[in-house]
Amino acid sequence: MTTSRFYGRIAGVGSTSGVRVVVGHWHDTPLGAFSDAMVATGSGHRVLLAPHEAAAGFIASTYRFDEVRIEPFAVAARDGAWRVRSPSLVLDLTVGPRTALGRLLRAVPRRLAGSPAFCTVTDPVARVVLDGVRTRGSAGGGRREFYGATDHRVVTAASGSFDGVDLGSLAPVDPAPRFGFSSTPARPSVTSVVTTVRG
């Protein structure tokens, strides 16, 4: 059985234009460090923005998209802000304080929090506490995926554009974009995660 682990952070935001964006900023993966975005338009069209073929192939085999774009993609992330840039997407996020959930997650040892066994145990709790969020499920092709969260911060503001059209201001991630078995929390946020794919 092959096991692949991805360490990084995921920012999930909605906008008043109806566009919802999930940005992955990965510092340690089998594909090297990279960033990507999953974008759902107001009409429900799902677009993957990935920096190279390897990332696009892995992500597209794991989640569902109507369109895949390979293009230069950069994220500059620090404690209080994210700056996301690609030919298709411009996104600036203001990141606020750690949430109560984040404080709880920080109390769990990282090695335990990222283990598939712990993700299996926490899945029923995640479903109740965070509507639409799952910590385990199908990754396609007979594979299984596990999300181990280690921190959670609120996003307090967002601005930018997709395909040159202004996104408007920050809004809940609603409806869920339905890229895969789990959704980003409806409340705009940044989550530190260990993602494990087995199969």
C-alpha positions in Angstrom: 0.0 0.0 0.0 1.3 3.4 -1.0 1.0 6.3 1.5 1.4 9.9 0.5 1.4 12.8 3.1 0.9 16.5 2.4 1.8 19.0 5.1 0.5 22.6 4.8 -2.4 25.0 5.2 -5.7 25.3 3.5 -7.6 28.7 3.2 -11.3 28.4 2.3 -13.3 31.5 1.5 -16.5 32.6 -0.1 -17.3 35.9 -1.8 -20.3 38.1 -2.4 -19.9 37.4 -6.1 -20.8 33.7 -5.4 -17.2 32.5 -6.2 -15.8 30.1 -3.6 -12.1 29.4 -3.3 -10.0 26.8 -1.5 -6.3 27.5 -1.6 -3.7 24.8 -0.7 -0.3 26.1 0.5 1.9 22.9 0.9 5.4 23.1 2.3 6.2 19.3 2.4 4.7 16.8 -0.1 5.9 13.9 -2.3 5.6 16.5 -5.2 7.8 19.1 -3.4 6.5 22.4 -2.1 3.7 24.0 -4.1 0.4 25.9 -3.9 -2.9 25.4 -5.8 -6.5 26.6 -5.8 -9.8 25.0 -6.3 -12.4 27.5 -7.5 -16.2 27.1 -7.8 -18.0 29.8 -9.6 -21.5 31.1 -8.8 -22.9 28.7 -11.4 -21.1 25.7 -9.8 -18.3 25.4 -12.5 -15.3 23.8 -10.7 -11.8 24.8 -11.8 -8.5 23.5 -10.6 -5.5 25.9 -10.8 -2.2 24.0 -10.4 1.4 25.0 -11.0 2.6 21.9 -12.9 1.4 18.6 -14.4 2.4 16.5 -11.4 0.3 18.5 -9.0 -2.6 18.8 -11.5 -2.6 15.0 -12.1 -2.6 14.0 -8.5 -5.2 16.6 -7.4 -7.5 15.9 -10.4 -7.4 12.2 -9.6 -8.5 12.9 -6.1 -11.1 15.5 -6.4 -13.8 16.5 -9.0 -13.4 19.4 -11.5 -15.0 20.6 -14.7 -11.8 22.3 -15.8 -8.1 22.0 -15.0 -5.7 24.9 -15.7 -1.9 24.6 -15.3 -0.4 28.0 -14.7 2.1 29.8 -12.6 0.8 29.9 -9.0 2.3 31.7 -6.0 1.2 32.2 -2.4 2.9 34.5 0.1 1.6 33.7 3.5 2.4 35.2 6.8 0.5 35.3 10.1 -1.8 38.2 9.3 -2.2 37.9 5.5 -2.2 35.7 2.4 -1.3 37.0 -1.1 -2.4 34.6 -3.9 -1.4 35.2 -7.5 -1.9 33.4 -10.8 -3.0 34.4 -14.3 -6.6 33.4 -13.3 -6.8 34.3 -9.7 -5.9 37.3 -7.6 -6.8 36.9 -3.9 -5.8 38.8 -0.8 -6.8 37.5 2.6 -6.6 39.0 6.1 -6.1 36.3 8.7 -7.4 36.9 12.2 -6.9 35.1 15.5 -6.9 31.5 16.4 -10.4 30.1 17.0 -11.6 28.1 19.9 -11.4 25.1 17.6 -7.8 26.1 16.8 -6.9 26.2 20.5 -8.4 22.8 21.0 -6.5 21.4 17.9 -3.2 22.8 19.2 -3.6 20.8 22.4 -3.5 17.5 20.4 0.1 16.2 19.7 0.8 16.8 16.0 1.9 13.2 15.4 -1.5 11.9 16.8 -3.6 14.6 15.1 -2.2 13.6 11.7 -2.6 9.8 12.1 -5.3 8.1 10.0 -6.5 6.2 13.1 -7.1 9.5 14.9 -8.8 11.0 11.8 -11.1 8.0 11.7 -12.1 8.5 15.4 -12.7 12.3 14.9 -14.8 12.0 11.7 -18.2 11.6 13.5 -17.4 14.7 15.6 -16.2 16.8 12.7 -19.5 16.1 10.8 -21.5 17.5 13.8 -19.3 20.4 14.7 -18.4 21.6 11.2 -21.3 21.1 8.7 -20.0 19.4 5.6 -16.5 18.7 7.0 -15.2 15.1 7.0 -11.9 13.8 8.2 -11.8 10.6 6.2 -13.3 9.5 2.8 -12.7 8.3 -0.7 -9.8 9.8 -2.7 -10.9 8.0 -5.9 -9.4 4.9 -7.6 -9.9 2.8 -4.5 -7.8 5.1 -2.4 -8.7 6.6 1.0 -7.9 10.1 2.3 -7.6 11.4 5.8 -7.5 15.0 7.0 -5.7 15.7 10.3 -6.2 19.4 11.4 -3.6 20.9 13.8 -4.7 24.6 13.9 -7.6 26.8 12.7 -7.7 30.6 12.3 -10.5 32.8 11.1 -10.3 34.9 7.8 -11.7 38.4 8.4 -11.5 40.0 5.0 -10.9 39.0 1.3 -10.7 40.8 -2.0 -9.5 39.9 -5.5 -10.7 38.7 -8.9 -11.2 35.5 -10.9 -10.7 35.7 -14.7 -10.6 39.4 -14.3 -14.0 39.7 -12.6 -14.1 41.2 -9.1 -14.9 38.8 -6.3 -16.6 41.3 -4.1 -16.1 41.0 -0.3 -15.8 38.1 2.1 -18.8 35.8 2.5 -19.4 32.3 3.9 -18.4 29.3 1.8 -22.0 28.5 0.9 -23.1 26.4 -0.8 -20.4 23.9 -0.4 -18.3 23.7 -3.6 -18.3 19.9 -3.7 -14.8 19.2 -4.9 -14.6 15.9 -3.0 -15.9 14.0 0.0 -15.2 16.8 2.5 -15.9 20.5 2.3 -14.0 23.5 3.7 -15.8 25.0 6.8 -18.6 27.4 5.9 -16.9 30.1 8.0 -13.9 31.5 6.0 -10.8 30.2 7.7 -7.2 28.9 7.4 -6.6 25.4 8.6 -3.3 23.7 9.2 -3.5 20.1 8.0 -1.7 16.8 7.4 -3.4 15.1 4.5 -2.8 11.4 4.1 -3.7 9.5 0.9 -3.5 5.7 1.0 -4.1 3.2 -1.8 
